[in-house]
Amino acid sequence: MKTIVSLLEGILKWMITIFFTVMIGLVFFNVVLRYGFSSGITWSEEMGRYLFVWIVFLGAIVAYKERAHLGVDLLIGALPRPAQKGLYVLNNLIVIAVLFIVIDGGFQMIDSTSSNYGPATGIPLSFLFIAGTLSAIAMVLINIVQTVQFVVFGTNPPDWANEKREEVDST
């Protein structure tokens, strides 16, 4: 299971790298053409926007898996372990509920924009909403796995769940 997860994470990171490289290359090349030769690639700005949207949502998946999103853990870290687990489950249920709202809205947007196409690239606008919907689905799965790992098996604890927390030096 760990090899599958690390393989998928590696694929995500490579996709982000490739999309970012292509986006930077397209935008840079278009700027050079526009200012140096008074011409340009008509579809490069639109493709750059599409790639940026995908980079953001794929990066959100990686950050969610690594628990790198911002959070305030001052209160939960000071509680006893059973209370921590209870609040952790409650928090994750709320997150899953919100992600299901995002998924539902994503499917609605995919359906409503599937017949609309980008003016320069001809790519369906639903391509943008597929990124957000896939991201939300992946985050739900990650959330469930991480919750079960911590609450049921006691493995893969969040940073705030460590028994000994480093004290901040007040000087």
C-alpha positions in Angstrom: 0.0 0.0 0.0 2.8 2.4 0.9 4.5 1.8 -2.5 1.2 2.6 -4.3 0.8 5.8 -2.3 4.4 6.9 -2.9 4.1 6.1 -6.6 1.0 8.2 -6.9 2.6 11.0 -4.9 5.6 10.8 -7.2 3.4 11.0 -10.3 1.6 14.0 -8.9 4.8 15.8 -8.2 6.1 15.0 -11.7 2.9 16.2 -13.2 3.1 19.5 -11.3 6.8 19.9 -12.4 6.0 19.2 -16.0 2.9 21.5 -16.0 4.9 24.3 -14.3 7.8 24.0 -16.8 5.4 24.0 -19.8 3.5 27.0 -18.4 6.7 29.0 -17.7 8.0 28.1 -21.1 4.9 29.1 -23.0 4.5 32.4 -21.2 8.2 33.3 -21.5 8.3 32.3 -25.2 5.1 34.4 -25.8 6.5 37.4 -24.1 9.7 37.2 -26.2 7.7 36.9 -29.3 5.4 39.7 -28.4 8.0 42.2 -27.4 10.8 41.1 -29.6 9.0 40.3 -32.8 5.6 42.0 -32.4 3.8 38.7 -32.7 2.8 35.9 -30.3 1.1 32.6 -29.8 -2.6 33.2 -29.5 -3.3 30.1 -27.3 -0.4 30.3 -24.9 -2.0 32.6 -22.4 -5.1 30.5 -22.2 -3.1 27.3 -21.9 -1.0 28.9 -19.2 -4.2 29.6 -17.2 -5.4 26.0 -17.6 -2.0 24.7 -16.5 -1.9 27.0 -13.5 -5.4 25.8 -12.4 -4.2 22.2 -12.6 -0.9 23.0 -10.8 -2.9 24.6 -7.9 -5.3 21.7 -7.5 -2.6 19.0 -7.8 -0.4 20.9 -5.4 -3.4 21.1 -3.0 -3.6 17.3 -3.0 0.1 16.9 -2.2 -0.1 19.5 0.5 -3.1 17.8 2.0 -1.4 14.4 2.0 1.6 15.9 3.7 -0.6 17.9 6.2 1.0 21.1 5.0 -2.1 23.2 4.9 -2.4 25.9 7.6 -4.1 24.9 10.8 -4.3 26.1 14.4 -3.4 23.3 16.8 -2.8 25.1 20.0 -5.9 23.8 21.8 -6.0 20.3 20.4 -2.3 19.7 21.2 -2.9 20.5 24.9 -5.8 18.0 25.3 -5.5 14.4 26.4 -5.2 11.8 23.6 -8.9 10.6 23.7 -10.1 14.2 23.3 -7.6 14.8 20.5 -8.9 11.8 18.6 -12.5 12.9 19.1 -11.9 16.4 17.9 -9.7 15.1 15.0 -12.6 12.9 13.9 -15.1 15.7 14.2 -12.8 18.1 12.2 -12.3 15.5 9.5 -16.0 14.8 9.2 -16.6 18.5 8.7 -13.8 18.7 6.1 -15.3 15.7 4.3 -18.8 17.3 4.3 -17.3 20.5 2.8 -15.4 18.4 0.2 -18.6 16.6 -0.8 -20.1 20.0 -1.4 -17.1 20.9 -3.6 -17.4 17.6 -5.5 -21.1 18.1 -6.1 -20.6 21.6 -7.3 -17.7 20.4 -9.5 -19.8 17.8 -11.2 -22.5 20.4 -11.8 -19.9 22.8 -13.3 -18.4 20.0 -15.4 -21.9 19.2 -16.8 -22.8 22.9 -17.5 -19.5 23.8 -19.1 -18.9 20.7 -21.2 -20.3 22.3 -24.3 -18.3 25.5 -23.8 -14.8 25.7 -25.3 -11.8 28.0 -24.8 -11.7 30.6 -27.6 -8.0 30.1 -28.4 -7.3 26.4 -27.5 -10.7 24.8 -28.2 -10.3 22.9 -24.9 -13.6 22.4 -23.1 -14.0 24.7 -20.1 -15.0 21.6 -18.1 -11.3 20.7 -18.1 -10.8 23.3 -15.4 -13.5 22.0 -13.2 -12.3 18.4 -13.6 -9.1 19.5 -11.7 -11.0 20.8 -8.7 -13.3 17.8 -8.6 -10.5 15.3 -8.8 -8.6 17.2 -6.1 -11.6 17.1 -3.8 -12.1 13.4 -4.4 -8.5 12.7 -3.7 -8.6 14.8 -0.5 -11.6 12.8 0.8 -9.8 9.6 0.2 -6.6 10.9 1.9 -8.7 12.3 4.8 -10.4 8.9 5.4 -7.1 7.0 5.2 -5.3 9.4 7.6 -8.2 9.4 10.1 -8.3 5.6 10.2 -4.6 5.3 10.5 -4.5 7.7 13.5 -7.7 7.0 15.3 -8.0 3.2 14.8 -4.4 2.1 14.5 -2.5 4.9 16.2 -0.1 5.3 13.3 0.7 8.4 11.2 -0.2 10.9 13.9 -0.5 14.6 13.1 2.3 16.8 14.4 0.2 18.1 17.3 -0.4 14.6 18.5 3.2 13.9 19.5 3.5 13.1 23.2 6.4 15.4 23.8 6.1 18.8 22.3 9.0 21.2 22.1 8.6 24.2 24.4 9.0 27.6 22.7 11.9 29.6 24.2 10.4 32.8 25.5 13.7 34.8 25.3 
